[in-house]
């Protein structure tokens, strides 16, 4: 598989997402994107909280059941 992003059907998801985001900004404007971001952040904070892990990391955990860890802010691998 070639690394040519312009070939039909060969673009990576990241590239498709970038193009879609740019098209959305062009169609609806930057203020629309700000509102989407604020709503997403509010939903995230309603569902999850941060718990300190070690000296310099945080775990993202569900508010309803703090035993369920979703991931880590540092991006390190998570294993159950």
Secondary structure as UniProt FT lines:
FT   TURN            5..6
FT   TURN            8..9
FT   HELIX           13..28
FT   HELIX           30..47
FT   STRAND          48..53
FT   TURN            54..56
FT   STRAND          57..62
FT   TURN            66..67
FT   STRAND          69..72
FT   TURN            73..74
//
